């Protein structure tokens, strides 16, 4: 689950923890926030780029933010794609049954977003009452969104790349959000004393809505572009001696193409691209009456999330990822809630760097099936789950997972 694809926002969950790195006593003084043009010039100085024109932010209510976010989300992800996502992630246990992606998005944009920039319309919005109602949070929120606008003007943000909606889009979003988050933190360090930062952030900490009502996978997916993206950008800055040259290269012509490259920046430097993974011709194997709902690349990061309940180190088991491919098919056209094990077939195949990586992943995936999804063993490499069948097979450096309504269908599609 991500923010609307064409709108680039900053989350309150990212803003508030910034100030807790200091234990100095806050200053009771409450100076007004700097003018927008002053913040913009400071952002220019940090990022080493120049605006063609400084955008003027508009303050909007949480209700307006919710409406704009929902409208953009509907444009980028039609209802059929939303239902496919619900089916995919619920079948894998990453969404609880009954999850409505559209409602999740509305809740996120109405409660969790402090500001956002739309590269399409060039609009910059700050959400009133979203916790950014003091000088510190107000200025760093503006610095974050002004950096998006600056990079859009000076370099150009590729919204089509982010709209892919799969692992490639997640990687590009991590680059964009990681850069803006780095600029935001730099702004905080340069223009606020530590006691001012703590005072401003503590004053809003209790106003920030909890993410407790959101599924953990959704929260993790929202935070990944900021946290992992910032770590990726920090690594490139370190390698370039504090200069933005490598980040500029990534933004201008060679963005990361996978969450693997974001998590392991050395793989971006080596231009280590994902392996192309093929699945069997499922349309032929399934026969008539089946429709493909969705397909794509799951990526290293989501693969790690899939293993969190396996009882094994999830990130370690997902490392060594070389590439993957998944396809989700459904039998019939009548409405079906998620999960729909009697009518859905999901086939996922991963390629690993070494046979050892493949074995380590397969062991963790077996743990997830049994401990996380509570699947019941039904023979070697076979389980039953929610009235359906699951098969898992590892051959050299490839692992294939198949969910199907019955064991015969699962065996037919896994080869």
Helices and strands as residue ranges (DSSP letters): E 7-11, H 12-16, G 17-21, H 36-47, E 58-60, H 62-76, H 79-91, H 101-111, E 113-118, E 123-127, H 135-154, H 159-162, H 167-191, H 194-205, H 216-239, H 245-252, H 259-263, H 265-269, H 282-286, E 290-296, H 299-306, H 314-318, E 321-331, E 344-352, H 355-367, I 368-372, E 376-377, E 382-385, E 388-395, E 398-404, H 407-414
